[in-house]
Amino acid sequence: MNWLDLRNLIRAHDGPMTRELLQRPGDFGLARLPESITPTATTNLVCGFCSTGCSLTAHLQADGPVGLSPTTEYPVNLGMACPKGWEALTVLNSPDRATTPLLKNSRGKFEQINWPTATRTFAERWMRIRDRYGPEAMAWLGTGQIATEEMAFLGALGKFGMGMLHGDGNTRQCMATAVVAYKQSFGFDAPPYTYADFEESDVIVLVGANLCIAHPILWERVMRNRRQPQIVVIDPRRTETAMAATMHLAIKPKSDLPLFYGIAHILFERGWIDADYLKQHTSGAEEFRKHVASYTPEFVANVTGILPERLEEFAQLVHTRKRVSFWWTMGINQSYEGVRAAQSLINLALMTGNIGRPGTGANSITGQCNAMGSRLFSNTTGLFAGREFTDPAHRNEVSQILEIPLERIPDKNSFSYHEILKGILDGKIKGLWVIATNPAHSWINQDQAKDILSRLEFLVVQDMYTSTETAQLADLMLPAAAWGEKSGTLINSERRIGTIKQIARAPGQALSDFRIFQLIAQACGVGSMFRQWSSPAAVFQLLKQLSKDRPCDFSGIEDESHLDRSGGIQWPFPPLQADSALTDSAERSQITMPVAGITQERRLFADGKFFHADGRAKLRFEASRPMPEPPNDDFPLILLTGRGTAVQWHTQTRTAKSAVLQKLSPRNIYVEINPADARRLGVQPQQTVLVESRRASIRATAFLTQSVPPGQIFLPMHYAEVNRLTDAVFDPYSKQPSYKACAVRLRLPS
């Protein structure tokens, strides 16, 4: 279908915004490429897979991109790329790409429809639910995989335009714990570090973080460290990263919180703390000292399996080295007590003064490419730019900046992800809009999740593929353009804002998520409310205004071209950014890389001032708790889950489309088993076994390895079957699922 055919189809929509949209075919993500692209041209854009935020150079000819290579001068990846980045174009070309809207008929089969019918159906059925059940009967589940401008548009359209109270994102599955931990400890969701800290540390502590596999470019940054750092890995498994470490503390699963309380106990007892820093810049230190008094080395050794002398060795390492950085990812976040575990690391950094200086920090490594953008601008867990829906002053600020009537902004918070699903189960939520995520695969206790989704009156899925488990359940499928087929910005783990660009045509009638939101706004009769939201570039200017005078202020950035010239820019970056305030010592200036007059590596809290009203960081803590589902006689093993390969991504929705990536990883599900357990159970290598939890039973190929201790098994999370086993348990503060440990058993098929 050419552009003229599509324009005739969409003309069924009336209204000035729709007519205006039709005049800009290149922005839709499916028509011709921008005229500025010439044969053999190149352009740089940030990778759309993980939160590392590498820059890739696209090599272009007149009819589109012909290849990718890592950008050599970008301060994130410095000319490196992982296999997923090299194959990022390949996954766009797949026979299961969504190319036209689909509507399920009375026989449960998809039929092709045009965009006017799709958006009219969306609006009519969505409004019918609202009129019959009220605005709380509608919800959306978004993503950290789309551009910041798109998720901001979704958050504004859903809450201000369509009147939905409830919306959350799949960032809940990976980063909610870090968000809440930072907010409670620092007063704002503020990862303090820059990637250069990997190269500046004397001690690098990695907790539940298998960098070699999950973030290979960050591991390369570790390998560039010339300070001969001690690398401490804390993980039940002997992961690839643990094998390369100088110290591996193979703790019992989910004993990380008592471990770090025990280290704090030793530091307090020995006087190995920065008392001046605690006094001047924190609150709660004395209460924390009393709290950890009972976490003696003997007690902690019993809980964690780490001998007292090893605990002492680790504590002494933290004490004697000048620059200690603490890093964590899903091994901490995806836990029933993840917030307090993350804060136990934050506490260690604060009590030793390891924050705000090169090579230090309590540093969460994000999962998805735009999880940080989602955290700040999706309008899910909070109002734009870290504001609160419950704060009248915050609502008024947003109302004035966006010229949105104040009464259209909700004054209470949304349900979290699992509360939305529970709302469906309870019959309170009848309509769900799922954008660029696949909960029927990725959500915990998968069989229950699929059952819940099947109960909806109206399920809309907006995605680039028709084959996802969630798309197959949809009543209405909206075809979306992918990374490389649209423009916008992403924000990576170290707070760096970078650009994505349209370098390829989207197939068929697929549109960018941004344009889909515009058409839905028009169909729902609220298009005039979003007159300012004419393009991703225009929305970026709105986001700058929303960020102004907030901790994440980046109003000093001019536009996307400013980001390109500067190698990305880390927030905060207010107008007339005083870089010298962040690099006012010779030590700090050693790592700066000025480009276009901008210091490319900047960290937070160099001045010891935090975002609470009193300027202090808070030490947060509470008693550790046992696993919700410990092993017993019926289910004697502990199941661990995590990333199994550097070449696959989450549910393999995209990476499975690449023949190269498929060849670099096992096609079928496998389970890692300790040889001692295998002998006891009579399991042979490569034999099919049944892995059973209280919720389901799955088949997997046995892989015998010493990387998992006796009594534990490991399943990679990329395979659809794995989350049939996991238990729907959540952290009480972040509401993040506890994917990492539950009780299972192994047996041979009969």
C-alpha angles and dihedrals in degrees: 000000000000129000095263091055091050092047090054090050094050094046088084084081114082129204137082096269093054092049089048091051091054091060092063107060095160092061093056092075095235108071132068121328118256111286090235089073111095131178113290092009123144134210133178127233136166116258116255100216115074137009095257086092101213119184118235126196112225116210109212139195128185094275096045144284121340100183151341133235131177115269107247101209101040110119094226105056102011094210097323131117135178122230092266091058093050090052098042093112095047094063091059092068107067133133091232094060112132104246104165136022113270129204123193112234130213090276091057094252126128118246125191116249134172127253096259090054091044096052093040090052090047093051096043096048094040093051090045089059091047093049094046102041106015133252094294090066091073128070143160135215112208135180150233089231101079129073121281091243091053096050090046089053091049091050092049095043094046098045105027102027106033097028098237116158097188125066132134138167138230085250081086087073095056116017111021091099093055090046094054093041092054094044093052095042103036103021093245139048093265123152098200103205144085124213090248086074088076086065096042102051127106090197124027113194113195115191120190087339121124097189095173089065108021100039107015095167090056089051087054087054088054089052090055091061109116096187092087091241127201107239114207118190119193110193136122090232127065090237126184088263092049090053089059095044127105090223129024118190104194098198125187110266114282095004094114095106096057089042093060093041086054092052089049088051091055093046091052093044093050094042089241094146137104097247094179092054092048091049097047103036111024143053129209098038096128092047089050091051090055092046095056094043090096093050094088121170090254093052093045092047090056093049099041104030091235114129117242092244090055090051089052091049092052093047091049090051091054090048101046101044120082100217118038122171125191117206129184140170136165096337086070101028099051095062140109088239098027098132093057091043090054089047091051086063092045088052092053091052092048097046092052096041091243098146136090093023131096113279095016140092146098097266131186117200111215128226114213125049094251104023088124091053089050092049092054106031113021095090090227113107091018144359119279118305096009097308125140127244088214094059113089092203091053092049090050092051092053092045092055097043095049097033089235119149107258092230090062092065113086117239095208136056129264127249111264120243097273091042089055089053091046088050089057091048090050092050094246097111116054104167129048130183113199117194123192096331136097111217093165086070106026105040119099118261090020100196090058091047092054091048090052094050091050090061096065122111090215128016118182119190121192110191146131094244131052093202101071116116090244095048089055089059095049127115091202125026119198115196112228133196117242138225107299091032097074142029137244141094138290129200117216133207095276091053093258115152113213137168136252121198142196107256099149139041119255111234124258114329096339112139134196113265087244092060092044089056090050092052092047091049088053093047091049091052097247100100092114090060089065101046089127091054094076099135141355088262091055091049091051087061090052091050090052089056092047090052095048113121090002121114088256093052111158097158089124091072110099102205143305093296088057088057092050093049091049102047090248123309128244119224134270095064109145122173114293089016108208098221089173089067089061096041102035097135133062089241093057094043091058092081100041118118107193114208121168087353093302127119103232098201116056132157134194132246098028086140094049092244118132133190101258115106092256092048092241133120116236124227105223125192147144138176117297118244134212122254112284091229110029121179119270139172093287096044104024101167133074117229116217121192132192146121112322103186141019092230101060128068126211109294094002089241089143108013093056087067091068115087090200094054091045090056091052095057137042111275095210131052118270135183125218112226130180111244091235091058090044092055091048092051097039093243118157126203113276091011120140112248135180117240110199134186129172087272108044149347124234137179122238139165114254116241112186114212142150090226090092119054121234111281093034135085131189131217123184111239095224094084119087095227097060098078091054084076103044122101122240097237122141141196107254094226105036097028087221116153119252099230099158109077138024136142119272142157134216127221139160119255113259 
